[in-house]
Amino acid sequence: MISRREFFKYSVLAGTAAVAGAGLAGCGESRGAQASSGAAASESASSVSASAASSASAVSSAASSAASSSTSASATASDSIIVYFSRAGENYSVGVVERGNTAILADMIAERTGADAFEIVPAEAYPGGYEDCCDVALEEQHAGARPAYVGDVDLSAYKTVYLGYPTWWGDLPMCVYTFIESHDWAGKEIRPFNTHEGSGLANTVQTLQSLCSGATVGDGISVRGSVAQNARTEAQSAVDAWL
Ligand SMILES: Cc1cc2nc3c(=O)[nH]c(=O)nc-3n(C[C@H](O)[C@H](O)[C@H](O)COP(=O)(O)O)c2cc1C
């Protein structure tokens, strides 16, 4: 089994710099390592979780309406859509959150652009616990799994797809592969947005370029999950600069 510390190597290999919060933190360390890495890390994790929970609930209604708009996305005049995967629950550095880090960026993009939105919701939910989720995600990656997701969206009317995902084990989460491989990308502009805790986008932009035949893949934005969750002004500035 690969240690969470192995996340570090993806940053080194990918050589990517995050737009917000560049630099390597303790992402990927084992629970034991987190506990021993000093009071600052655990203090910041615990001190932010309460505010994260309250501010997450503040955005959830907007987010829900954005997500629910996906069901009628093709009936709107928008030529842009936000497609994203994000996981609430326990995560590295942020504690237990009600709304995932990438979802928060999706909300910001939705607010600024008015784009429709579709959330990739796995048919079988990932574990709520960070460590358990890491294990499942790694097993899926090793198996080349393509986990099913709930519902779908017709992308044919959209020119621009803002595609959001967290970095998982230096790659796209496998359910994002499922979505990508289920759609025709010819002629579309893909704008990747991402949250992470040290690896940035890793090689995901190149992966999108190779998977999404006929699409133009723009520069991605990559924001630390802890920044998206707990430093909203900073995250919003990064999003605005990228848009
Ligand atoms: C299964 C799993 C794997 C992860 N792998 C990485 C990784 O390889 N590199 C990294 O920088 N962060 C990694 N992380 C941290 C997430 O990228 C980060 O917490 C992200 O903001 C989560 O976004 P979300 O809340 O939208 O799901 C991982 C987290 C999980 C749960």
The ligand as an SDF file (V2000), in Angstrom:
LIG
                    3D

 31 33  0  0  0  0  0  0  0  0999 V2000
   -8.6120   10.1800   -2.0410 C   0  0  0  0  0  0  0  0  0  0  0  0
   -7.7960   11.4350   -1.9430 C   0  0  0  0  0  0  0  0  0  0  0  0
   -6.6130   11.5450   -2.6280 C   0  0  0  0  0  0  0  0  0  0  0  0
   -5.8890   12.7260   -2.5970 C   0  0  0  0  0  0  0  0  0  0  0  0
   -4.7260   12.8270   -3.3160 N   0  0  0  0  0  0  0  0  0  0  0  0
   -4.0680   13.9990   -3.3610 C   0  0  0  0  0  0  0  0  0  0  0  0
   -2.8900   14.1340   -4.1410 C   0  0  0  0  0  0  0  0  0  0  0  0
   -2.4110   13.2250   -4.8010 O   0  0  0  0  0  0  0  0  0  0  0  0
   -2.2850   15.3460   -4.1510 N   0  0  0  0  0  0  0  0  0  0  0  0
   -2.7750   16.4090   -3.4480 C   0  0  0  0  0  0  0  0  0  0  0  0
   -2.2080   17.4760   -3.5300 O   0  0  0  0  0  0  0  0  0  0  0  0
   -3.8750   16.3050   -2.6830 N   0  0  0  0  0  0  0  0  0  0  0  0
   -4.5420   15.1190   -2.6380 C   0  0  0  0  0  0  0  0  0  0  0  0
   -5.6850   15.0050   -1.8880 N   0  0  0  0  0  0  0  0  0  0  0  0
   -6.2450   16.2060   -1.2630 C   0  0  0  0  0  0  0  0  0  0  0  0
   -7.3580   16.8170   -2.1340 C   0  0  0  0  0  0  0  0  0  0  0  0
   -6.9100   17.0610   -3.4410 O   0  0  0  0  0  0  0  0  0  0  0  0
   -7.8380   18.1320   -1.5470 C   0  0  0  0  0  0  0  0  0  0  0  0
   -8.2130   17.9750   -0.2240 O   0  0  0  0  0  0  0  0  0  0  0  0
   -8.9970   18.6970   -2.3630 C   0  0  0  0  0  0  0  0  0  0  0  0
   -9.1730   20.0570   -2.0430 O   0  0  0  0  0  0  0  0  0  0  0  0
  -10.2940   17.9630   -2.1010 C   0  0  0  0  0  0  0  0  0  0  0  0
  -11.3100   18.5650   -2.8570 O   0  0  0  0  0  0  0  0  0  0  0  0
  -12.8530   18.2840   -2.6030 P   0  0  0  0  0  0  0  0  0  0  0  0
  -13.1660   18.7830   -1.2220 O   0  0  0  0  0  0  0  0  0  0  0  0
  -13.5200   19.0930   -3.6560 O   0  0  0  0  0  0  0  0  0  0  0  0
  -13.1050   16.8390   -2.7650 O   0  0  0  0  0  0  0  0  0  0  0  0
   -6.3770   13.8240   -1.8580 C   0  0  0  0  0  0  0  0  0  0  0  0
   -7.5630   13.6920   -1.1250 C   0  0  0  0  0  0  0  0  0  0  0  0
   -8.2700   12.5180   -1.1690 C   0  0  0  0  0  0  0  0  0  0  0  0
   -9.5560   12.3920   -0.3900 C   0  0  0  0  0  0  0  0  0  0  0  0
  1  2  1  0
  2  3  1  0
  2 30  2  0
  3  4  2  0
  4  5  1  0
  4 28  1  0
  5  6  2  0
  6  7  1  0
  6 13  1  0
  7  8  2  0
  7  9  1  0
  9 10  1  0
 10 11  2  0
 10 12  1  0
 12 13  2  0
 13 14  1  0
 14 15  1  0
 14 28  1  0
 15 16  1  0
 16 17  1  0
 16 18  1  0
 18 19  1  0
 18 20  1  0
 20 21  1  0
 20 22  1  0
 22 23  1  0
 23 24  1  0
 24 25  2  0
 24 26  1  0
 24 27  1  0
 28 29  2  0
 29 30  1  0
 30 31  1  0
M  END
$$$$
